[in-house]
Amino acid sequence: MSITINDSKPRLSFAEIVNMSVGFFGIQFGWDLQRANMGRIYENLGANPDQVPLLFLAAPLTGLLVQPVIGYLSDRTWHPRWGRRRPYFMIGAVISSLALVLMPHSSALWMAAGLLWVLDVFGNVSMEPFRAFVTDKLPDSQVNRGFIMQSFMIGLGGSIASALPWLMRNVFHFNNTAPQGTIPENVQWSFYLGAFFFMGSVLYTVFTSKEYPPEVLADGNGADKENRKEHRNGFAEIMDALKNMPSKMRAISIVQFFTWPGLFLMWFYYTTAVAINVFGGKDGNDPVYAAGADFGSLTLAYYSVVTFLFALVLPSIADKLGRKATHALCLVAGAIGLISVAWVKNKYMLFGCMTGVGIAWASILSMPYAMLSGALPRNKVGVYMGIFNFFIVLPEIIASLGFGWLMRNVLHNDRLLAVQVGGGLMILAAVICFVCVKER
C-alpha cells in the first residue's frame, strides 16, 4: 500500500503488528537470561558478593551512552531494502547472539564481564530503534496496541528465559553443578538457546516487516530542517531541558531514582540468595546450591508471567484509583515481595514473593510514563524522555560503584539483606510517589 507525505499511515492487521513485535521477544530473552544468571556465573568464576555490583556496571554505562547515539543514527539511516531501524535490529542481534554463545565458555571474570559488556552494547543497538519502530509504523489509533504487543513479548520472552536453567535440569536432565571456575551445563545450554531465540526472532521481524521511506514520515512543513537545526545544538538543548524540567517530571524522576535500585539489587543477588539463604547451599559445586539457583530463576520467570497478566487489568485499576495511587500501591506490593523473602520457609512461598514483584514490574513499565502524559512540551518529548532514562540508568551506576562497599562493610556480604534493602528503597519510592507527585 502506498501513501503520500500528507496521508495518515494505514492501519495494520493484527498479524502485521505481531510480526513487527516478535523481535522484542528475542531481545528481552537476552536481557532476562543475563539478569537471572550473571550473578551465578560471576560467583562460579570466583567473584565475591561485594564484587558483583561492579561487574554489572557495563549495562547502565552502555545504556546511558549507546541509546541516544543509536537513536540519533537510526533517525538518519535509510536503505532502500533494509530501511531505517531494521539494520540496527540485525547488527545488534548477530553480535549479541555471538556473545550469548561465548558467555558459557568464560574461563575468567574478565572474560565474562567483557562478554556482558558486548552483550549490553549490542542489545541496546537492537532495542533502542524498536521503540521508535512502533511510532514509525503505526497510526496514532494503533500505537497503544503496538506497545501492548511489545509488553506481551517482554513478558513471554522474560518468563521463558528465566525458567530455562530449571527446564534444562528438570526436563532435559543437564547437569546443574560445576567445579569452581566453570559454568554448569544447564546454564550453558540456556545461553545457547537464548542465542537462537535472539537471532531468530529479530530476523523474523526484519524479514516480515517493511518500513516507510523518510519522505513518508516527514510532515512536509519544514520539520526536517528544524530537526537538523536542533541536532546541531543538541547538547545545549539537553542542558536547557535539564534546567527547565517540568515540576511533575522532577517528582516522578525522584520516584524512578529510588525504584530502580530495588530491581537492580534483586537482579544482582536474588538467585544466589535463594540458593544460599533459602536452600542452604554453599557454592556452584554443591548440588543444593545449584538446585536453589535453578529454582530462583524459575520464580523470576513466574514474575514475568504475573507482569503480563496484571498489565491487562492495570489500566482499569488506574482509572478508579488514579495513576499515582496505583503506582504507589504496586511499588509497595513489590517491596513486600522482596522483603518477605527473608521469612520464606518453604521454597514454594517464593512464588508469593514474586507475585508482588510482578505487580510492581507491570506498573514500573507503564505508570511513570502515563503520569508524564501531558506534562512535557510536545516539541521536546524525545529530549525529555532521554533525560527521564537517566534516572533509571544513574541509580544502577551508583549501585554498581558503591554497593560493593556496603555489602562488604555493612551487610557482611549477606545477599538476602541486599534484596531486602532493595525492598526498602521501593517503599521510599512509593511514599515519594504518593506524597509528591501531582495527579494532574
N, C-alpha and C positions, 0 to 999 in steps of 0.2 A: 504494500500500500504506500503510495507517495503522498507527501504533504508539503505544503509550502511554508515559508517563513512565518506567515501570519496565521496559519491554521493551528487549531489545537491538535495535540497529539492524539492519535487514535487509541481507543480503549483496547487493552489486550485481553485475550482469553485467559481463563484460569490456568490452562496448560502452559501458556507463554509466561505467566507470572511465576509458575513453578520452575520452569526451565531457567529463568534468569536468577533464581534464588538458590538453586541446588549447589552452586559453588560455595555459598556461605556455609553449607553443611560441612564441606571438607575443611574450610579454613577454621571453623570452630572445633572440628575434630582435632586438628593440630594443636590449637590453644589448650583445650581441656586435657589432652593427652599429656602435655608437658606440665600443666598445673597439678595434675593428680600424681605424677610420677617423678618429677625432677628432684624434689626433696629426698625421696627414697634413693634415687640414683646417686645424688651427691653424697649421701651418708654411706651408701655401699662403696663408694670410691674413697672413703676415709674422711669426709668433711665432719667437723664438729657442728653441733646445732647452732652455735653462735656465728659460724661462717656461712650458713645457708642464706640469710638475707642478702649478704654482699654478692653471693653467686647468682642471685636473681636480678641483679642490678641491670643486666642487659635489656630486659623487657621495657622498663619505663624510659630508659635513656633513648632506646631506638624509637619508641612510640612518640616521644617528645620531639625528636629530630626528623624522623623519616616521614611521619604522616603529613605534616604541612608541605614538605618538599614534593612528595608523590602527588598530593592533591594539586599542587601548582603545576607540576609537569603534565599530569593527565588532562588537565583543563586545556593544555596547549598541544596535545598529541592528536594526530589524525592520520590513519592509514586506510586507503580505500577498501581493503579486505578485512583488516583486523580491528578497525575502529579506533575509539578513543581510550576506553577503560580496559578492554579485553587484553591488550598486550601486557599490561601490568598484572592482570589476573594470572596470565600464563607464565610470565617470567618468575613471579613470586612462587607459584605452585611448583615449578620444576625444581628450583633451588631449595625451597622448604622441604619438599619430599625427599630430596637427596640428604638433607640434614637429618630428617627423621630416620632414614635407613642407617646412617652412620652413627647416630646417637648411642644405640645399644652396644656399639663396639668401642666406646670410650674406655681408654685404659688409665686415664688420669683426670683429676679435677679440671685442669686447664683445658683439656680436650672437650669435656662435657660442657664447660662454661662457654668455650668458643663456639661449639655447635649450637648451643642455645642462643647465642648472640646472632648467628647466621639465621637460625630459625625465626627469631623475633624480627630481624630486619626484613626478611623476605615474606614473612607472614603479614607484616604491615604493608609491604608493597602490594600484596594481593588484596588485603582487607580494605584499605582506605578508599580505593576507587569504587568498591562495591556499594558504599553508602551513597555516592553521587550517582551511581548507575540507576538506582531506583528513580531519582528525580529526573534523570535524563530520559528514561524510557516511558514513564507513566504519566498520564494526565493527572491533574490535581484530584479528580474524583477517585482515582485508584491508588494514590500514594500510600494511604493508610493500609490498604490491602497488601501492598508490596512490602511494607515494613513488618506487618503481622506475619507474612510468609517468611521473612528473614528471621523473625523471632522463633517461628516454628523450627526452622533449620538450626538455629542456635541450640534450642532445647534438645532436638533429636541428635545432632552431632555430639553435643556435650555429654549426653546420657550414655550413648554407646561407647564413646572414647573412654570415659571414666570407668565403665564397667569392664573394659577389655581384659585387664590383668586377672580379674576374678574369673571371667569366662575362659580365658586361656588355661587357667589352672583347673577349674572345676568341670569344664565341658570337654576341653581338648587335652587335659592332663599334662600340660607343660610344667616343668619344674619351676617352683617359685622361690627357691633358695639358691644362694650362690656364695662362694668364698669372697672374703673381703677383696675389693679391687675389681670385681666383675659384676655384670648385670644379670639377674635371673632370666631364664628362658621365657617365662610368661610375659615379662616386660619387653624383652627383645621382640617377640612376635607381635605384641601390641603396637610397637612403633613401626614394624614393617607394614602391618595392616593400615596404620594411620597414614603412612606414605601413599599407599594405594588409594585410599579414600580421598585424601587431599588432592592428589593429582587427578584422579578420575572424575571427581565431582566438579572441579574447576574447569577441566577440559570440556565436560558436558555442557556447562554454561557457555563457554567460549564458542563451541560449535553449533549450539542450538539457538543462540540469541544474536540479534543484529543490533547495530547502533545507528542513530540518526547522524548525518554529517553536520559539521559545525554551523552551516548556514541555516539549517532547520531549527537549531536550538537558539540561534541569535534572535533578539527581539525586533531587529530591524529599525531600532531607534537610536543608534549610536552607542549601544551598550558595550560593544567590543572596544571601541575607542576609549570609553570611560574606564573600562576594566583595565586596559593597558596603562592608563594614567595612574590608576590606584595602585597597580602592582609595582610601578616604578617607585612608589612611595610607601611600599608595604610595611617596612619597619616602623616608619613614623606613624602609620595608621594603627598598627598594633599597640604602640606605646600610648597613643591618644585614646584608644579604646580601653586599655587598662586603666588609664587615669580617670576616664569618664564612664566607668562601668555602671549600669543601672543598679539602683539600690537593691532591688529584688534579686538581681543576679548575684550581687555580693553575698547576700544571705544564703542563697542556695549553694553558692560555691563553697562557703564555710561548711555547710552540711556535707557536701561531697568530700571535702578535705578530711573530715573525721569518719566518714562512712568507709571509704576505700581501704584504709589501713586494716580495718576489721577483716575485709575479704583477703587482703594480701597475707595477713598472719595465718588465716585459715589455709590458704594455698601453700604457704611456707611449711606449716607444721602439722596440719590436721592428720594426714595419712600416717606419719610416723608417731604422732601422739596416740592414735588408735592402736598401732602396733605395740607400743611400749606401755602406755598407761592403762589402756583398756584390756588388751590381750596379755600383757606381761611378758612380751618378747624382749630379746636383748640386742640382736643385730641381724644383718642380712643373711647370715649363715644359720640362723635359728628358725626352724620351721614355724614356731609360734609367732615370731615377728613377721615372717612372710605371710602367714595366713591373716594376721591383723592388718597388714598394709593392703593386701588384696581386698579385704572386707571394707576397709576405709575408702578405697577407690570406688567400690560398689555403692556405698552410701552417697558419695559425691555424684555418681550417676543418677541416683534417686532424686537428689535435689534439683537436677536439671529437668527431670520429668515433672516435679512439682511446679517448677517455674513456668513451664509451658502451660500446664493445666490452670494454674492460678491466673495467668495472664488473660485467660478467656473471661474471667469474672471481674478482674481488677477495674475495668472502666466503669462498670455499674456500681461498684463499691465507692469509687471516687466521686461519681455523680451524687451519691447520697451523703457522704461524709465530707466531701471537699478533698482537694488534692493533697494539701499539706498534712491534714489529719490522717489521711490514708497512708501517706508515705511514712509518717512518724510511727504509726502503729505497725506497719510492715517492718520497719527497722527494729522496733522492739521485739517483734517475733524472731527476727534473725539473731538479735543479741541473746535472747533467751536460749535459742538453739545452740549457739556457740558456748555460752557459759555452762549450760546444763550437761555438756559432755563430761564434765568432771564428776558427775554423780551417776554416770552410767554403770550399772552392774551387769546388765545383760546386753550382749552386743546388738540385739535387735532394737534396743532403745535408741540406738544411733539414728535409726530411720525417723524417729520422732524429732530428734535434734535437727536433722537435715530438712525436715518439713518446714521448720521455722526459717532456715536459711534459704530454702527455695522460694518461700513467700517474699522474703526481703529482696532476693535477687530479681524477681519479677518486677518489683517496684523500682529498684535501682536502675533497671534497664529502661524505664519509661517515665515514671512520675517526675523526676527532676527536669526532664525536657518538656513535659507537659506544663509544669509550673512556670517554666521560662516563656511559654507561649504568650505572645502579645507584649512581653516586657522588653524586647530587643528592637532597635531600629531596623526597618526592613532592608535598608541598603547595606547593612553591616552584619547580617545574620551569620555569614560564613566566618568573619573575623571573630565574632564573639563566641561562636561555637568552638573555634580553635582555642581561644583563651579558656573557655569552660573546661576543655580537655586537660589543661594544665593542672586543674585541681583534682584530677584523677591520677595523673602521672606523678606530680610532685610528691604526694604522700608516699608513694611506693619508693621513690628515690630516697626520701628521708628515712623510711623504714629500712631500706636496703643498707644505707650507710650507717645508721645509728642504732638499729635494734639489736645488732650483734653485741654491742656493749651492754645493753640492758639484759639480754639473755645470759651473758657471762657473769655480770656483777650483781644483778638484782634478782633475776628469775632462776639463776643457777642452772641454766640450760634445761629447764622444765618445759617441754614442748606444750603440754596441756595448759600450763599457766599462760603461755603466749597466745594460745587460741582464746582463752578467757579474756585476756587484755583486749583482743580484737572485739569481743562482745561488748566490753565496757565502752569502747570507743563508739560502737554503733548506738548505744544508749545515749551517749553525749550528742551524737548527730541527731537522734530523734528529738531530744529536748530542744536543740537549736532550731530544728525544722518547725516544731510546733509553736515555739515562742517568737522566733524572729522572722519567719517567712510570712509575708502578707499574702492572703488568698487572692486578692485582686491587685 
